[in-house]
Amino acid sequence: MTSKPVITASHLDLTFETNDGPVQALRDVNLEIEKGDFVSFIGPSGCGKTTFLRTIAALETPTGGEITVNGMTPEEARKARAYGYVFQAAGLYPWRTIAGNIRLPLEIMGFTKAEQKKRVDKVLELVDLGTFGKKFPWQLSGGMQQRASIARALAFDADILLMDEPFGALDEIVRDHLNEELLKLWARTGKTIGFVTHSIPEAVYLSTKIVVMSPRPGRITDVIESPLPKERPLDIRDSPEFLEIAHRVREGLRAGHAYD
């Protein structure tokens, strides 16, 4: 018996009303994300990748179709603490220590001080920042700040992790390292991850499923199930299998641009 998808979008539309008239950000999006999937969304700027992620998180409201998260509306899922969200910028409060930043959602949710400490210590170790809890954000590199942001999203142990281009501003060497670390983290935690990126190699390296989107209005032009093994050293990016998937993603992006 197959389990129900964790996230389901059915004929999803989203139109923003602007001063210059309506702008359709998403059109007829249909997608299922299974438990434990690592799904990357890739497409040109303004194609609706982030809008779709924000729709899952109840930060945007669809104007047509339906979306469910764990069988609930996104709003119900938000109240049930079904997901953590990692933004493009780390968004850490400079006056709080790293541990204090990670602790913030736990404080808001009313966890006891003992439980807060236990969870903060656990996620700091998970992202390899165990000795940095007492540091302030300005004392950490950009990559370390993003790891702290991921730890904050993991602190209340939601099953779903939504990540909006978290490594986009980092240099390639740091990005490669964090890609490796994120795969290890995913393997250890078994989370379902939705990940927005502009990078074809990043999407192919990280994902079990790659969702290719067209320019606005955002439509899905291809959904690629990755045949790559779960264990992925960085040099897998030189393999014929990897290059073949990357080629298909690139072709999907081109096909999206060919729409009228």
N, C-alpha and C positions, 0 to 999 in steps of 0.2 A: 504493500500500500504506500503510495507516494504522499509525502507531507504537502500541506498547502504552501504556496509561495509566501515568503516573508513580506515582499512588496509587490503589489499588482497595480499596474496602470492600464486602464481600458478606455480607448478613444479620448484620451486626455487633451483638452484644449486650454490655453490660457492667453487671454488678450488683456493688455494693459490699456487703460484709458489715459491718454496724454493730452497736453494742450494742442498738439498738432494732429490730434485724432487717434483712433485706436491702433495699437501695435500688437500684432499676434506673435507671441513669443514661442508658443508650442501649438502644434497642430496634429491631432489624431495620433498621439503617442500611445503605443501598446507595448507593455514590457512586463515580464515576470522575473523576480529575483528570488532565488532559493536560499534557504538557510546555509550559511557558511560560504556563499559566493563572494568573490572579490570582483566587483563590477566597475570597470572604468568607463567614463563618458568622455568622448573626444569629438571635437568638431571645431569649426572656425569661431573666432570671437563673435559673441552676440547670437550664437545659435540656440541658446536655451539650456545649455548644460547645467549651469548654476541655478537657473530658474527651476529646472526639474528637481534638482537636489533640494532646493528651498521649498518646493511643493511637498516633497516627502516629509520635510521637517515642519510643515504647517506654518512656514514663514511667508508663503504665497498661497493664494486660494485659486483653484482652477475655475474657469468659466464654462467648462463643459467636460463631459466624461466623468470618470471615477478613478480614485486612487485609494488603496487601502494599505495599511502598515500593520502587520500582525493581525489581520482581519478587522482592524478598526479604522476609523477615519484618522487622518494625520493629526488632527487636533486631539482626539482621544489618545492616540499613541504618545503624543507629547506629554499629556498629563500622566500617562502611565510610565513615563521615563523610558521609552522604548529605544532611544538612540542618544548618542553623543554627537556633537557637531564640531568639526575643526575648520576654522575659517582660513582664508588666504594669508592673513596676517595673524601672528601669534596672539595678539590682543591681551597681553599680560599687563596687570596693573603694576606700575613701576614702584609704588610704595609698599607693595606686598612682596614677601619672599616668594621663591618658587613654590615651596610647600604651601604658603598662604594662598597663592593663586589657585593651586590645585584643590585646596580645601574649600574654596568659596562655594561651589555648587552644593557641596555636602553640608555646609553651614545653612545655606538657604533651604535645603531639604530637611533639616532638623535632625541629622545624624548626631549621636552622642560624640563627645570629644574623643573618647577612647576609640570609637569606630572610625571617626575621621582620621585619626593618627594612623590606625592600622591600614586603612585604604590608601592614604597618601604615601606611606612607606612602601606599600606593595606596588603602586603604579610608578613611583620613582625608580624602583628596581627594574620594572618591566621595560622602561624606556632608557635604562642605563644612565640614570641621573641620581643614583642613590646617595652620593656625597654632596649633592648640590642643593638640597632642600632649603638651606639657610641663606643661600645666595639670592641676590636681587636680579631681576631680568636684565638690567644693564650690564651685569657682570658676566653674562653668557653670550655666546655667539648666536647668530641668527638660526643656525641649525639646531642648537641646543634649546633655544626658545621655542621652536616649533615642536620639539620633542616634549617640552613641558606642556605645551598646548594640547598635544595628543594625550598626555597623562591626565590632564584635567578632564578631557572628554571621556576617558576610560574610568574615572574615579568612582562613578556610581554604577559601574558594571552593566551598562546597557548592552543588549545583544547586537545592536546595529551601530556602526560607526560611519558617519557621513563626513567626507573630507573634500573641501572645495579648494582644489589646486594648492595644497599646503606647502609644496616644495618649489613653486613656480619662481620665487624670487631668489632662490639659492644658486650658488655656482655648481657646476656640473659634478665636481668631485664630491662635494657635500651631499648633493642630490642623490648620486649613486649610492653613497653610504646609507642615507636615510631610506632609500628604496629597499636595500638589503635588510635594514633593521625593521622596516614595516612588514616585510614578508615573514620575518622571524616572529614578530609580535602577533601577526595574523595566525600563524601556525600554532602559537602557544595558547591563544585565547579563543580561537574558533569563531570570532566575530563575523558577522555579515558586513561587508564594507562596500560603500558607494563612493567612488573616487573620481573627481573631475580633474582633467589634465589637458594641456595643449600638446604634450609630447608623445609622439608615436612610440618611441622606444620605451618610455615609462609605462604607457598603457599596456604594451605587449608584455613587458617584463613582469608586471605586477598581477595581471588579471587572470581570472578563470573565464571571464566573459567581457568582451569589449563592445560597447555600444557606440556606433558611429552615427553622428548627427549632421544634418544638413544646415546650411545657412538659414537665417530667420525667414519664415516661421519654422522653428525647430521641429524636424521630423527625424525618425530613425531610418537611416538608409541601409544599415547592416547590423546584425548582432552576431559576433564571432565567438564561438565556444573554443577556448584555447586548448590545444592538445599537449601543451608543455607540462612536464611533471611539476608537482608541488614544490619539490626541492629545486631551486633555481640559482646556481652561482651566476655572478655577473657575466662570465664569459659565454653563457648560453646565448647571449645576444649576437654572437658570431655564427651560431648554428643555422643550417639551412631552414629548419622548422621555424625558428624565430623570424628570419628574414622573409619567409613566405607569408607569415601572419602580418608582419609590418607592411608588406606589399599590398595585401588585401585591405588593410586599414586605409592606406594611401589611396587605393582605387575607390574605396567607399567614400572618402572625402571628396575626391574628384567627381564622382557620380552625383554627390549631393549638390555640388556647384552647377551641375548640368541641368538641374530642375528649372522650369520656367518660373 
